[in-house]
Amino acid sequence: MRRVRALPLAIKIPLLVAVLMVAVGVVASERVLSRLQAVQERQLSDLTDAYLDGLSSSLLDPVLRGDPWEVFDILDRARGLYAAVRPLETIVLDDGGAVLAATDPRRFPIGSSAPDQPGDVRADTAHVDEDEARAYARRTLAVEGREIGSILVAIDAAPILAERREVFYTLLASNAAVTLVAAALGWITVRRMVRPIRMLGTHLTQTLDGPVNPIPAVMIPDPATEVGRLFRSYNALAEAIGERDALLARAAEEERLASLGRLASGMAHEINNPLGGLFNALDTLKVHGDKAAIRRNSVDLLERGLKGIRDVVRTTLATYRPDREVRPLRQADIGDLRILVRPETARKRLALDLCGEVDGDLPVDAFQLRQVLLNVLLNACRAAPEGGKVRMTVAADGARFIATIEDSGPGLPAGAEQVLTGGLQPTADRGGLGLLITARMVADLGGTLLADQSPLGGARITVTVPLAAGKPLPEIRHVA
């Protein structure tokens, strides 16, 4: 039953038509054959009655006298007169049931016992035995109410049975031809009817792996038809989805630029802090550069300061690079997050704990995953109160990468969890587009987001992303 339900409409409807046509054909054929059988048996009975009537009127006197020769002569002459009846055997019995005369005296000699006939042979009624292709009938001879003998007759029924078989095979062939033609017409009709639905289904299936493409105008039928209206509605939906995706892409870019602005402000602060010390080291070198110990200490200070500035610039550039190449995630990317959120943690005097490590290169888009973790970390830093705590724990088990970000803030606003999981659209009180963009980026990676309560008192966001082990990393060209 499940297999039948799984068949396409283009198969099920013609199959149903064929079954119905077979059922109708069986019923109609049964009625035709039953009617033909009744007509044939009535005609055969009429012919048999005429034959027996003629014999009865001629045989009464010789049977009454017991004259077998005259009875045989009458039977022999009747065979020619009633050739259309096609009598095969005719036997005349006396009142004792013995053979008085027969058309085949060698088989049924005078005085022999009456031959057996089918038990359901009734007087004046022809009974057709299809196995022997014969019809049997019996007629009683009586004078003034006294039975003086009887006539047994066997008639050739082969022609009517052959006609019946011919009609049966004709009906069978006709029904088969009509059924095949009806099934073929049903298949062609249904195929033409479901072709637009199949086309629409193909476009909908393609949306699972890519953008929503509209149906070309040349393939849209008359807009006055139901299919035409359906296709136009789908194209309107595809256009609306395309506009929404473009809007989300622009919003993601604006969100990234806004994050970059905040990071640039922090980077300026991070660069400006060591600059004073660097200039002091230069002044010291100018005045006391001839002293080896002072020169060595000043050079070490300059090297550490410049390395710190290099790290800040490098991590910031890695966060926003339009012409980037997809590469695997490394432990250094996790360490960069501490530098990127350092301005926010320093401003609010937050305690940031980064727990766990990843070994080697993980087969996942490092840029997009790091952007997700950075967005969640910045949200956690903004949610945590001054002097609060933010903790991120990372782990990888070979099949997936898991990161948990917790804070000691008040928790997610109402509805924010459903925005993260894609159940609600973002609003101002649910966290804005940032949450939705983060959720979309995780979805692009094939991962999931889970939000719940943290033991620190605030929210806990768990990011789970599958690792494409043994597969090349796809090139990600846009977000959302």
C-alpha positions in Angstrom: 0.0 0.0 0.0 2.8 2.4 0.8 4.4 1.7 -2.5 1.2 2.5 -4.3 0.9 5.8 -2.4 4.4 6.6 -3.3 3.7 6.3 -7.0 3.4 9.7 -8.9 0.1 10.9 -10.1 1.1 10.3 -13.7 1.1 6.5 -12.9 -1.6 6.3 -10.2 -4.4 7.9 -12.2 -3.9 5.9 -15.4 -3.6 2.8 -13.3 -6.9 3.7 -11.6 -8.5 4.2 -15.0 -7.3 0.8 -16.1 -8.6 -0.9 -13.0 -12.0 0.8 -13.4 -12.1 -0.1 -17.1 -11.3 -3.7 -16.3 -14.0 -3.8 -13.6 -16.6 -2.2 -16.0 -15.5 -4.6 -18.8 -15.8 -7.6 -16.6 -19.3 -6.6 -15.5 -20.4 -5.7 -19.0 -19.0 -8.9 -20.5 -20.7 -11.0 -17.8 -24.0 -9.5 -18.6 -23.5 -9.9 -22.4 -22.5 -13.5 -22.1 -25.3 -14.3 -19.7 -27.8 -12.7 -22.1 -26.3 -14.5 -25.1 -26.5 -17.8 -23.2 -30.1 -17.3 -22.4 -31.0 -16.4 -26.0 -29.1 -19.4 -27.3 -30.7 -21.8 -24.9 -34.1 -20.4 -25.7 -33.6 -20.8 -29.4 -32.2 -24.3 -28.9 -35.3 -25.2 -26.8 -37.6 -23.8 -29.5 -35.8 -25.9 -32.2 -35.8 -29.0 -30.0 -39.6 -28.5 -29.2 -40.3 -28.3 -32.9 -38.3 -31.4 -33.6 -40.0 -33.4 -30.7 -43.4 -32.1 -31.7 -43.0 -33.5 -35.2 -41.7 -36.8 -33.9 -44.4 -37.2 -31.2 -47.3 -36.8 -33.6 -45.8 -39.4 -36.0 -44.7 -41.9 -33.4 -47.8 -42.3 -31.3 -49.4 -45.0 -33.4 -46.3 -47.2 -34.1 -45.2 -46.9 -30.4 -48.6 -47.9 -29.3 -48.5 -50.9 -31.6 -44.8 -51.6 -30.6 -43.6 -51.6 -34.2 -39.8 -50.8 -34.1 -39.4 -50.8 -37.9 -41.9 -48.1 -38.5 -40.4 -46.1 -35.6 -36.9 -46.4 -37.1 -38.3 -45.3 -40.5 -39.9 -42.2 -39.0 -36.6 -41.4 -37.1 -34.6 -41.8 -40.3 -36.9 -39.6 -42.3 -36.9 -37.0 -39.5 -33.1 -36.7 -39.6 -33.3 -35.2 -43.1 -36.3 -33.0 -42.4 -34.9 -31.5 -39.2 -31.2 -31.2 -40.3 -31.1 -27.6 -39.0 -31.7 -28.9 -35.5 -28.6 -31.1 -35.9 -29.8 -34.1 -33.9 -26.9 -36.5 -33.1 -28.9 -39.3 -31.4 -32.6 -40.0 -31.1 -33.9 -42.9 -29.0 -37.5 -44.1 -28.6 -38.3 -46.0 -25.4 -41.4 -48.1 -24.7 -43.5 -47.8 -21.6 -41.1 -50.1 -19.8 -38.0 -48.0 -20.5 -36.5 -50.4 -23.0 -35.2 -49.2 -26.4 -37.8 -49.6 -29.1 -35.8 -48.0 -31.9 -32.8 -45.6 -32.2 -31.0 -43.7 -35.0 -27.9 -45.7 -34.1 -29.2 -49.3 -33.6 -25.8 -50.8 -33.2 -25.1 -48.7 -30.2 -28.6 -48.8 -28.8 -30.2 -52.2 -30.0 -33.8 -53.0 -29.6 -34.7 -54.1 -26.1 -31.6 -52.6 -24.5 -31.8 -50.5 -21.4 -32.2 -46.7 -21.8 -28.9 -44.8 -21.8 -28.0 -42.5 -19.0 -28.6 -38.8 -19.4 -27.7 -35.8 -17.2 -29.8 -35.9 -14.1 -31.1 -32.3 -14.5 -32.7 -33.0 -18.0 -36.3 -32.1 -17.7 -39.2 -32.8 -20.0 -39.5 -30.4 -23.0 -36.4 -28.4 -21.9 -33.0 -28.7 -23.6 -30.1 -29.1 -21.3 -26.6 -28.1 -22.7 -23.6 -30.1 -21.5 -20.6 -27.8 -22.3 -18.1 -30.6 -21.6 -19.6 -32.9 -24.3 -20.8 -30.0 -26.5 -24.3 -31.6 -26.6 -27.8 -30.6 -25.6 -30.2 -33.2 -24.2 -34.0 -33.2 -24.2 -36.8 -35.7 -23.3 -40.4 -35.9 -24.4 -43.0 -38.2 -22.9 -45.5 -40.0 -25.3 -49.0 -40.4 -23.9 -52.4 -41.4 -25.2 -55.5 -40.4 -23.3 -53.3 -39.6 -20.2 -51.5 -42.9 -20.3 -47.8 -42.9 -20.9 -46.8 -45.3 -23.7 -43.2 -44.3 -24.1 -40.7 -41.5 -24.4 -38.2 -39.9 -26.8 -34.6 -39.1 -25.9 -32.7 -36.7 -28.1 -29.1 -35.5 -28.1 -28.4 -32.4 -30.2 -25.1 -31.0 -31.4 -24.4 -27.8 -29.3 -20.9 -27.2 -30.7 -21.9 -24.3 -33.0 -23.6 -22.3 -30.2 -20.7 -23.0 -27.8 -18.2 -21.9 -30.5 -20.3 -18.7 -31.1 -20.2 -18.1 -27.3 -16.4 -18.5 -27.2 -16.0 -16.2 -30.2 -18.1 -13.5 -28.4 -16.1 -14.0 -25.2 -12.8 -13.5 -27.0 -14.1 -10.6 -28.9 -15.3 -9.0 -25.7 -11.9 -9.7 -24.1 -9.9 -8.2 -26.9 -12.3 -5.2 -27.1 -12.1 -4.6 -23.4 -8.3 -4.9 -23.4 -8.0 -2.5 -26.3 -10.4 0.0 -24.7 -8.6 -0.3 -21.4 -5.2 0.3 -22.9 -6.4 3.2 -24.9 -8.1 4.7 -21.9 -5.0 4.2 -19.7 -2.8 5.8 -22.4 -5.2 8.7 -22.8 -5.3 9.1 -19.0 -1.5 8.9 -18.8 -1.1 11.6 -21.5 -3.8 13.8 -20.0 -2.4 13.5 -16.5 1.1 14.0 -17.7 0.1 17.3 -19.3 -1.8 18.3 -16.2 1.0 17.6 -13.8 3.8 19.0 -16.0 3.3 22.5 -14.5 3.2 21.1 -11.0 6.4 19.1 -11.7 8.1 22.3 -13.0 7.1 24.2 -9.9 8.3 21.3 -7.7 11.7 21.4 -9.5 12.1 25.1 -8.8 11.1 24.6 -5.2 13.6 21.7 -4.8 16.4 23.9 -6.3 15.7 26.5 -3.5 17.0 24.0 -1.0 20.6 24.3 -2.4 20.6 27.8 -3.8 18.7 31.0 -4.5 15.0 31.1 -5.4 14.9 31.4 -9.2 11.7 32.6 -10.8 10.0 30.7 -13.6 10.9 32.1 -17.1 8.1 34.2 -18.6 8.1 32.1 -21.8 7.1 29.0 -19.7 4.2 30.7 -17.9 0.8 29.9 -19.5 -2.2 32.2 -19.8 -2.6 34.2 -16.6 -6.3 33.5 -16.8 -5.7 29.9 -16.0 -5.1 28.5 -12.5 -1.6 27.3 -13.4 -0.8 30.8 -14.8 -1.9 32.4 -11.6 0.0 29.9 -9.5 3.2 30.5 -11.5 2.9 34.3 -11.2 2.3 33.9 -7.5 5.5 31.8 -7.2 7.5 34.4 -9.2 6.2 37.1 -6.9 7.3 35.0 -3.9 10.7 34.4 -5.5 11.1 38.2 -6.1 10.2 39.0 -2.5 12.6 36.3 -1.2 15.4 37.7 -3.4 14.7 41.2 -2.1 14.8 39.9 1.4 18.1 38.1 0.9 19.6 41.2 -0.7 18.4 43.2 2.3 19.8 40.7 4.7 23.2 40.7 2.9 23.3 44.5 3.0 22.3 44.4 6.7 25.1 41.8 7.4 27.6 44.0 5.6 26.5 47.0 7.6 26.6 45.0 10.8 30.1 43.9 10.0 31.1 47.5 9.2 29.6 48.6 12.5 31.6 45.9 14.3 34.7 47.0 12.4 34.1 50.5 13.5 33.9 49.5 17.1 37.0 47.3 16.7 38.8 50.1 15.0 38.1 52.4 17.9 39.5 49.7 20.3 42.4 49.1 17.9 43.3 52.8 18.0 43.3 52.6 21.8 45.4 49.4 21.8 47.9 51.0 19.4 48.0 54.3 21.2 48.7 52.7 24.6 52.1 51.3 23.8 53.1 54.3 21.6 54.1 56.4 24.6 56.4 53.6 25.9 57.9 53.2 22.4 58.7 56.9 22.1 60.2 56.8 25.6 62.4 53.9 24.5 63.5 55.8 21.5 64.4 58.8 23.6 66.3 56.6 26.0 68.2 55.1 23.0 69.1 58.6 21.8 70.5 59.7 25.1 71.9 56.4 26.5 72.3 54.3 23.4 76.0 53.8 24.1 75.2 51.6 27.2 74.6 48.0 26.2 72.2 47.1 29.0 70.0 50.1 28.4 70.2 49.6 24.6 69.2 45.9 25.0 66.2 46.8 27.3 65.0 49.5 25.0 65.2 47.3 21.9 63.3 44.6 23.7 60.6 47.1 24.7 60.4 48.3 21.1 60.1 44.7 19.8 57.3 43.8 22.3 55.4 47.0 21.6 55.6 46.6 17.8 54.6 42.9 18.0 51.5 43.9 20.1 50.6 46.5 17.4 51.2 43.9 14.7 48.9 41.4 16.4 46.1 44.0 16.8 46.3 45.0 13.1 46.6 41.4 11.9 43.6 40.2 13.7 41.5 43.2 12.7 42.4 42.8 9.1 41.5 39.1 9.2 38.1 40.0 10.5 37.2 42.0 7.5 38.9 41.1 4.2 36.6 41.1 1.1 39.1 39.1 -1.0 39.7 36.4 1.6 40.2 32.7 0.8 38.5 30.0 2.7 40.9 28.2 5.0 40.6 25.8 8.0 40.2 26.9 11.6 43.3 26.9 13.8 44.0 27.5 17.5 45.4 30.9 16.5 42.0 32.0 15.4 40.6 31.2 18.8 43.4 33.2 20.4 42.7 36.2 18.1 39.3 36.5 19.7 40.8 37.6 22.9 42.6 40.4 21.1 39.5 41.4 19.2 37.3 41.7 22.3 40.1 43.2 24.5 38.8 46.8 24.1 35.3 45.8 25.3 36.6 43.7 28.2 39.0 46.5 29.2 36.4 49.2 29.0 34.0 47.2 31.3 36.8 45.5 33.4 35.5 42.1 32.4 37.1 38.8 33.3 37.4 36.8 30.0 38.2 33.1 30.2 39.0 31.1 27.0 39.0 27.4 27.8 39.9 24.5 25.7 42.0 24.1 22.5 41.7 22.7 19.0 44.4 20.5 17.6 45.7 21.1 14.1 43.5 22.4 11.3 39.7 21.9 11.5 37.9 21.5 8.1 35.5 24.4 8.6 35.4 28.0 7.2 37.6 29.8 9.7 36.5 33.3 8.7 32.8 32.7 9.0 33.1 30.6 12.2 35.3 33.2 13.8 32.9 35.9 12.8 30.1 34.0 14.5 32.1 33.5 17.7 33.2 37.2 17.7 29.5 38.3 17.3 28.4 36.1 20.2 31.4 37.1 22.3 30.7 40.8 21.7 27.1 40.3 22.6 28.1 38.5 25.8 30.5 41.4 26.7 27.8 44.0 26.1 25.3 41.9 28.2 27.7 41.4 31.1 27.8 44.1 33.8 30.9 46.0 34.7 33.4 43.8 36.5 31.4 40.7 35.3 32.6 37.5 33.7 32.6 36.1 30.2 33.7 32.5 29.4 34.1 30.7 26.1 34.9 26.9 26.0 35.8 25.3 22.7 36.2 21.6 21.8 36.3 19.4 18.7 35.5 15.6 18.6 36.5 14.9 15.0 32.9 15.2 13.6 31.9 18.6 15.0 33.2 21.8 16.5 31.4 23.0 19.7 31.8 26.4 21.3 30.0 27.6 24.4 29.9 31.3 25.3 28.5 32.3 28.7 28.2 35.6 30.6 27.1 36.9 34.0 24.5 39.3 32.5 20.7 39.3 32.8 20.3 36.7 30.1 18.7 37.0 26.6 15.8 39.3 26.1 12.3 37.8 25.4 12.1 36.2 22.0 15.9 36.4 21.3 16.2 32.6 21.7 13.6 32.0 18.9 15.4 34.6 16.7 18.6 32.6 17.1 16.8 29.3 16.1 15.0 31.0 13.2 11.5 30.9 14.8 10.9 34.7 15.0 11.9 37.7 13.0 14.2 40.2 14.8 12.9 43.4 16.5 14.6 46.0 18.6 13.7 44.2 21.9 14.8 40.8 20.6 18.4 41.8 19.8 18.0 43.4 16.3 19.5 42.0 13.1 22.7 40.9 14.8 21.1 37.8 16.2 19.5 36.9 12.9 22.7 37.4 10.9 24.6 35.2 13.4 21.9 32.5 13.1 22.1 32.7 9.3 25.9 32.4 9.3 25.7 29.3 11.5 23.0 27.9 9.2 25.3 28.5 6.2 27.9 26.4 8.0 25.3 23.6 8.5 25.4 24.1 12.3 23.0 24.9 15.1 22.6 27.4 17.9 21.2 26.5 21.3 20.4 29.1 24.0 19.8 28.4 27.7 20.7 29.6 31.2 24.3 29.8 32.3 25.6 28.9 35.8 27.2 32.4 35.7 23.7 33.9 35.8 23.3 35.1 32.3 22.9 33.5 28.9 24.7 30.5 27.5 25.0 30.1 23.7 26.2 26.8 22.3 27.4 26.8 18.7 27.7 23.4 17.1 29.2 23.2 13.5 29.9 19.9 11.6 33.4 19.4 10.3 33.7 18.6 6.6 36.3 15.8 7.2 37.9 14.6 4.0 36.0 17.2 1.9 37.3 20.4 0.3 36.0 23.6 2.0 33.4 25.4 0.0 34.0 29.0 -1.0 31.6 31.2 0.9 30.9 34.4 -1.2 28.1 35.9 0.8 26.2 35.7 4.0 22.4 34.9 4.4 
